[in-house]
């Protein structure tokens, strides 16, 4: 999908160097993927302490 963006050149160049990605498209895709990953991790953290993980592996294997 083609999109026109007005991005700060210095910020984009710094991100490309930090990520060692050589294309503008690549660094934007990496940033979007990282944003989604962090969002999913945040949602998973909401379940901390709410799921009973006390399992007996022998019982599970017998299923």
Phi and psi restraints in degrees (range 20) as a CNS / XPLOR table:
assign (resid 1 and name C) (resid 2 and name N)
       (resid 2 and name CA) (resid 2 and name C) 1.0 -90.8 20.0 2
assign (resid 2 and name N) (resid 2 and name CA)
       (resid 2 and name C) (resid 3 and name N) 1.0 135.7 20.0 2
assign (resid 2 and name C) (resid 3 and name N)
       (resid 3 and name CA) (resid 3 and name C) 1.0 -144.0 20.0 2
assign (resid 3 and name N) (resid 3 and name CA)
       (resid 3 and name C) (resid 4 and name N) 1.0 142.0 20.0 2
assign (resid 3 and name C) (resid 4 and name N)
       (resid 4 and name CA) (resid 4 and name C) 1.0 -97.7 20.0 2
assign (resid 4 and name N) (resid 4 and name CA)
       (resid 4 and name C) (resid 5 and name N) 1.0 126.8 20.0 2
assign (resid 4 and name C) (resid 5 and name N)
       (resid 5 and name CA) (resid 5 and name C) 1.0 -125.4 20.0 2
assign (resid 5 and name N) (resid 5 and name CA)
       (resid 5 and name C) (resid 6 and name N) 1.0 145.8 20.0 2
assign (resid 5 and name C) (resid 6 and name N)
       (resid 6 and name CA) (resid 6 and name C) 1.0 -109.1 20.0 2
assign (resid 6 and name N) (resid 6 and name CA)
       (resid 6 and name C) (resid 7 and name N) 1.0 94.1 20.0 2
assign (resid 6 and name C) (resid 7 and name N)
       (resid 7 and name CA) (resid 7 and name C) 1.0 -110.5 20.0 2
assign (resid 7 and name N) (resid 7 and name CA)
       (resid 7 and name C) (resid 8 and name N) 1.0 145.8 20.0 2
assign (resid 7 and name C) (resid 8 and name N)
       (resid 8 and name CA) (resid 8 and name C) 1.0 -64.0 20.0 2
assign (resid 8 and name N) (resid 8 and name CA)
       (resid 8 and name C) (resid 9 and name N) 1.0 121.1 20.0 2
assign (resid 8 and name C) (resid 9 and name N)
       (resid 9 and name CA) (resid 9 and name C) 1.0 -58.4 20.0 2
assign (resid 9 and name N) (resid 9 and name CA)
       (resid 9 and name C) (resid 10 and name N) 1.0 -43.2 20.0 2
assign (resid 9 and name C) (resid 10 and name N)
       (resid 10 and name CA) (resid 10 and name C) 1.0 -64.1 20.0 2
assign (resid 10 and name N) (resid 10 and name CA)
       (resid 10 and name C) (resid 11 and name N) 1.0 -40.2 20.0 2
assign (resid 10 and name C) (resid 11 and name N)
       (resid 11 and name CA) (resid 11 and name C) 1.0 -64.2 20.0 2
assign (resid 11 and name N) (resid 11 and name CA)
       (resid 11 and name C) (resid 12 and name N) 1.0 -43.9 20.0 2
assign (resid 11 and name C) (resid 12 and name N)
       (resid 12 and name CA) (resid 12 and name C) 1.0 -63.8 20.0 2
assign (resid 12 and name N) (resid 12 and name CA)
       (resid 12 and name C) (resid 13 and name N) 1.0 -43.9 20.0 2
assign (resid 12 and name C) (resid 13 and name N)
       (resid 13 and name CA) (resid 13 and name C) 1.0 -63.9 20.0 2
assign (resid 13 and name N) (resid 13 and name CA)
       (resid 13 and name C) (resid 14 and name N) 1.0 -40.7 20.0 2
assign (resid 13 and name C) (resid 14 and name N)
       (resid 14 and name CA) (resid 14 and name C) 1.0 -64.6 20.0 2
assign (resid 14 and name N) (resid 14 and name CA)
       (resid 14 and name C) (resid 15 and name N) 1.0 -41.2 20.0 2
assign (resid 14 and name C) (resid 15 and name N)
       (resid 15 and name CA) (resid 15 and name C) 1.0 -64.7 20.0 2
assign (resid 15 and name N) (resid 15 and name CA)
       (resid 15 and name C) (resid 16 and name N) 1.0 -39.4 20.0 2
assign (resid 15 and name C) (resid 16 and name N)
       (resid 16 and name CA) (resid 16 and name C) 1.0 -64.3 20.0 2
assign (resid 16 and name N) (resid 16 and name CA)
       (resid 16 and name C) (resid 17 and name N) 1.0 -40.0 20.0 2
assign (resid 16 and name C) (resid 17 and name N)
       (resid 17 and name CA) (resid 17 and name C) 1.0 -68.6 20.0 2
assign (resid 17 and name N) (resid 17 and name CA)
       (resid 17 and name C) (resid 18 and name N) 1.0 -44.1 20.0 2
assign (resid 17 and name C) (resid 18 and name N)
       (resid 18 and name CA) (resid 18 and name C) 1.0 -63.5 20.0 2
assign (resid 18 and name N) (resid 18 and name CA)
       (resid 18 and name C) (resid 19 and name N) 1.0 -39.6 20.0 2
assign (resid 18 and name C) (resid 19 and name N)
       (resid 19 and name CA) (resid 19 and name C) 1.0 -88.7 20.0 2
assign (resid 19 and name N) (resid 19 and name CA)
       (resid 19 and name C) (resid 20 and name N) 1.0 -8.3 20.0 2
assign (resid 19 and name C) (resid 20 and name N)
       (resid 20 and name CA) (resid 20 and name C) 1.0 55.9 20.0 2
assign (resid 20 and name N) (resid 20 and name CA)
       (resid 20 and name C) (resid 21 and name N) 1.0 43.0 20.0 2
assign (resid 20 and name C) (resid 21 and name N)
       (resid 21 and name CA) (resid 21 and name C) 1.0 -112.3 20.0 2
assign (resid 21 and name N) (resid 21 and name CA)
       (resid 21 and name C) (resid 22 and name N) 1.0 133.4 20.0 2
assign (resid 21 and name C) (resid 22 and name N)
       (resid 22 and name CA) (resid 22 and name C) 1.0 -95.3 20.0 2
assign (resid 22 and name N) (resid 22 and name CA)
       (resid 22 and name C) (resid 23 and name N) 1.0 -3.4 20.0 2
assign (resid 22 and name C) (resid 23 and name N)
       (resid 23 and name CA) (resid 23 and name C) 1.0 -123.3 20.0 2
assign (resid 23 and name N) (resid 23 and name CA)
       (resid 23 and name C) (resid 24 and name N) 1.0 149.7 20.0 2
assign (resid 23 and name C) (resid 24 and name N)
       (resid 24 and name CA) (resid 24 and name C) 1.0 -64.5 20.0 2
assign (resid 24 and name N) (resid 24 and name CA)
       (resid 24 and name C) (resid 25 and name N) 1.0 -42.1 20.0 2
assign (resid 24 and name C) (resid 25 and name N)
       (resid 25 and name CA) (resid 25 and name C) 1.0 -60.2 20.0 2
assign (resid 25 and name N) (resid 25 and name CA)
       (resid 25 and name C) (resid 26 and name N) 1.0 -44.4 20.0 2
assign (resid 25 and name C) (resid 26 and name N)
       (resid 26 and name CA) (resid 26 and name C) 1.0 -61.2 20.0 2
assign (resid 26 and name N) (resid 26 and name CA)
       (resid 26 and name C) (resid 27 and name N) 1.0 -42.2 20.0 2
assign (resid 26 and name C) (resid 27 and name N)
       (resid 27 and name CA) (resid 27 and name C) 1.0 -70.6 20.0 2
assign (resid 27 and name N) (resid 27 and name CA)
       (resid 27 and name C) (resid 28 and name N) 1.0 -33.9 20.0 2
assign (resid 27 and name C) (resid 28 and name N)
       (resid 28 and name CA) (resid 28 and name C) 1.0 -69.0 20.0 2
assign (resid 28 and name N) (resid 28 and name CA)
       (resid 28 and name C) (resid 29 and name N) 1.0 -41.5 20.0 2
assign (resid 28 and name C) (resid 29 and name N)
       (resid 29 and name CA) (resid 29 and name C) 1.0 -62.3 20.0 2
assign (resid 29 and name N) (resid 29 and name CA)
       (resid 29 and name C) (resid 30 and name N) 1.0 -44.4 20.0 2
assign (resid 29 and name C) (resid 30 and name N)
       (resid 30 and name CA) (resid 30 and name C) 1.0 -61.2 20.0 2
assign (resid 30 and name N) (resid 30 and name CA)
       (resid 30 and name C) (resid 31 and name N) 1.0 -40.8 20.0 2
assign (resid 30 and name C) (resid 31 and name N)
       (resid 31 and name CA) (resid 31 and name C) 1.0 -65.5 20.0 2
assign (resid 31 and name N) (resid 31 and name CA)
       (resid 31 and name C) (resid 32 and name N) 1.0 -41.5 20.0 2
assign (resid 31 and name C) (resid 32 and name N)
       (resid 32 and name CA) (resid 32 and name C) 1.0 -66.0 20.0 2
assign (resid 32 and name N) (resid 32 and name CA)
       (resid 32 and name C) (resid 33 and name N) 1.0 -41.2 20.0 2
assign (resid 32 and name C) (resid 33 and name N)
       (resid 33 and name CA) (resid 33 and name C) 1.0 -63.4 20.0 2
assign (resid 33 and name N) (resid 33 and name CA)
       (resid 33 and name C) (resid 34 and name N) 1.0 -40.2 20.0 2
assign (resid 33 and name C) (resid 34 and name N)
       (resid 34 and name CA) (resid 34 and name C) 1.0 -66.0 20.0 2
assign (resid 34 and name N) (resid 34 and name CA)
       (resid 34 and name C) (resid 35 and name N) 1.0 -39.9 20.0 2
assign (resid 34 and name C) (resid 35 and name N)
       (resid 35 and name CA) (resid 35 and name C) 1.0 -60.0 20.0 2
assign (resid 35 and name N) (resid 35 and name CA)
       (resid 35 and name C) (resid 36 and name N) 1.0 -45.1 20.0 2
assign (resid 35 and name C) (resid 36 and name N)
       (resid 36 and name CA) (resid 36 and name C) 1.0 -65.5 20.0 2
assign (resid 36 and name N) (resid 36 and name CA)
       (resid 36 and name C) (resid 37 and name N) 1.0 -41.3 20.0 2
assign (resid 36 and name C) (resid 37 and name N)
       (resid 37 and name CA) (resid 37 and name C) 1.0 -60.9 20.0 2
assign (resid 37 and name N) (resid 37 and name CA)
       (resid 37 and name C) (resid 38 and name N) 1.0 -45.8 20.0 2
assign (resid 37 and name C) (resid 38 and name N)
       (resid 38 and name CA) (resid 38 and name C) 1.0 -64.4 20.0 2
assign (resid 38 and name N) (resid 38 and name CA)
       (resid 38 and name C) (resid 39 and name N) 1.0 -38.3 20.0 2
assign (resid 38 and name C) (resid 39 and name N)
       (resid 39 and name CA) (resid 39 and name C) 1.0 -63.8 20.0 2
assign (resid 39 and name N) (resid 39 and name CA)
       (resid 39 and name C) (resid 40 and name N) 1.0 -42.7 20.0 2
assign (resid 39 and name C) (resid 40 and name N)
       (resid 40 and name CA) (resid 40 and name C) 1.0 -65.6 20.0 2
assign (resid 40 and name N) (resid 40 and name CA)
       (resid 40 and name C) (resid 41 and name N) 1.0 -39.4 20.0 2
assign (resid 40 and name C) (resid 41 and name N)
       (resid 41 and name CA) (resid 41 and name C) 1.0 -64.4 20.0 2
assign (resid 41 and name N) (resid 41 and name CA)
       (resid 41 and name C) (resid 42 and name N) 1.0 -39.4 20.0 2
assign (resid 41 and name C) (resid 42 and name N)
       (resid 42 and name CA) (resid 42 and name C) 1.0 -62.0 20.0 2
assign (resid 42 and name N) (resid 42 and name CA)
       (resid 42 and name C) (resid 43 and name N) 1.0 -42.3 20.0 2
assign (resid 42 and name C) (resid 43 and name N)
       (resid 43 and name CA) (resid 43 and name C) 1.0 -67.0 20.0 2
assign (resid 43 and name N) (resid 43 and name CA)
       (resid 43 and name C) (resid 44 and name N) 1.0 -36.1 20.0 2
assign (resid 43 and name C) (resid 44 and name N)
       (resid 44 and name CA) (resid 44 and name C) 1.0 -66.7 20.0 2
assign (resid 44 and name N) (resid 44 and name CA)
       (resid 44 and name C) (resid 45 and name N) 1.0 -34.8 20.0 2
assign (resid 44 and name C) (resid 45 and name N)
       (resid 45 and name CA) (resid 45 and name C) 1.0 -64.0 20.0 2
assign (resid 45 and name N) (resid 45 and name CA)
       (resid 45 and name C) (resid 46 and name N) 1.0 -21.9 20.0 2
assign (resid 45 and name C) (resid 46 and name N)
       (resid 46 and name CA) (resid 46 and name C) 1.0 -64.4 20.0 2
assign (resid 46 and name N) (resid 46 and name CA)
       (resid 46 and name C) (resid 47 and name N) 1.0 -21.4 20.0 2
assign (resid 46 and name C) (resid 47 and name N)
       (resid 47 and name CA) (resid 47 and name C) 1.0 -87.5 20.0 2
assign (resid 47 and name N) (resid 47 and name CA)
       (resid 47 and name C) (resid 48 and name N) 1.0 -4.5 20.0 2
assign (resid 47 and name C) (resid 48 and name N)
       (resid 48 and name CA) (resid 48 and name C) 1.0 -57.3 20.0 2
assign (resid 48 and name N) (resid 48 and name CA)
       (resid 48 and name C) (resid 49 and name N) 1.0 125.0 20.0 2
assign (resid 48 and name C) (resid 49 and name N)
       (resid 49 and name CA) (resid 49 and name C) 1.0 81.6 20.0 2
assign (resid 49 and name N) (resid 49 and name CA)
       (resid 49 and name C) (resid 50 and name N) 1.0 -1.2 20.0 2
assign (resid 49 and name C) (resid 50 and name N)
       (resid 50 and name CA) (resid 50 and name C) 1.0 -103.9 20.0 2
assign (resid 50 and name N) (resid 50 and name CA)
       (resid 50 and name C) (resid 51 and name N) 1.0 -12.3 20.0 2
assign (resid 50 and name C) (resid 51 and name N)
       (resid 51 and name CA) (resid 51 and name C) 1.0 -113.2 20.0 2
assign (resid 51 and name N) (resid 51 and name CA)
       (resid 51 and name C) (resid 52 and name N) 1.0 127.4 20.0 2
assign (resid 51 and name C) (resid 52 and name N)
       (resid 52 and name CA) (resid 52 and name C) 1.0 -78.4 20.0 2
assign (resid 52 and name N) (resid 52 and name CA)
       (resid 52 and name C) (resid 53 and name N) 1.0 111.4 20.0 2
assign (resid 52 and name C) (resid 53 and name N)
       (resid 53 and name CA) (resid 53 and name C) 1.0 -101.7 20.0 2
assign (resid 53 and name N) (resid 53 and name CA)
       (resid 53 and name C) (resid 54 and name N) 1.0 14.1 20.0 2
assign (resid 53 and name C) (resid 54 and name N)
       (resid 54 and name CA) (resid 54 and name C) 1.0 -80.0 20.0 2
assign (resid 54 and name N) (resid 54 and name CA)
       (resid 54 and name C) (resid 55 and name N) 1.0 92.1 20.0 2
assign (resid 54 and name C) (resid 55 and name N)
       (resid 55 and name CA) (resid 55 and name C) 1.0 -118.3 20.0 2
assign (resid 55 and name N) (resid 55 and name CA)
       (resid 55 and name C) (resid 56 and name N) 1.0 146.6 20.0 2
assign (resid 55 and name C) (resid 56 and name N)
       (resid 56 and name CA) (resid 56 and name C) 1.0 -99.4 20.0 2
assign (resid 56 and name N) (resid 56 and name CA)
       (resid 56 and name C) (resid 57 and name N) 1.0 110.7 20.0 2
assign (resid 56 and name C) (resid 57 and name N)
       (resid 57 and name CA) (resid 57 and name C) 1.0 -62.2 20.0 2
assign (resid 57 and name N) (resid 57 and name CA)
       (resid 57 and name C) (resid 58 and name N) 1.0 -31.5 20.0 2
assign (resid 57 and name C) (resid 58 and name N)
       (resid 58 and name CA) (resid 58 and name C) 1.0 -65.0 20.0 2
assign (resid 58 and name N) (resid 58 and name CA)
       (resid 58 and name C) (resid 59 and name N) 1.0 -39.3 20.0 2
assign (resid 58 and name C) (resid 59 and name N)
       (resid 59 and name CA) (resid 59 and name C) 1.0 -66.7 20.0 2
assign (resid 59 and name N) (resid 59 and name CA)
       (resid 59 and name C) (resid 60 and name N) 1.0 -42.2 20.0 2
assign (resid 59 and name C) (resid 60 and name N)
       (resid 60 and name CA) (resid 60 and name C) 1.0 -64.6 20.0 2
assign (resid 60 and name N) (resid 60 and name CA)
       (resid 60 and name C) (resid 61 and name N) 1.0 -39.0 20.0 2
assign (resid 60 and name C) (resid 61 and name N)
       (resid 61 and name CA) (resid 61 and name C) 1.0 -66.9 20.0 2
assign (resid 61 and name N) (resid 61 and name CA)
       (resid 61 and name C) (resid 62 and name N) 1.0 -28.6 20.0 2
assign (resid 61 and name C) (resid 62 and name N)
       (resid 62 and name CA) (resid 62 and name C) 1.0 -77.7 20.0 2
assign (resid 62 and name N) (resid 62 and name CA)
       (resid 62 and name C) (resid 63 and name N) 1.0 -7.8 20.0 2
